[in-house]
């Protein structure tokens, strides 16, 4: 039986250590009794450097499509609007910073 899929934002492949808006890739893991790496999904960054951080539904939609089979995403930070939109599609944002191996199963 397949486990739950989670997405992780990591710059080094070892730690959850980046903001949702800065992610250049999502590391996808399957969680059963252990956490197992499945694949890497490259993405465009959501943030375009605008200090006002306007919500961009088209850009967000392209990025969110990469997460549709995940139940959670582990990030160090995420804006309120992207977090709410992810929750609306069934992906729970989890604020966490630390080793991927220490994520609770």
Secondary structure, 3 states (H helix, E strand, C coil): CCCEEEEECCCCCCEECCCHHHCCEEEEEEECCCEEEEEEEECCCCCCCCCCCCCCHHHHHHHHHCCCCCCEEEECCCCHHHHHHHHHCCCEEEECCEEHHHCCC
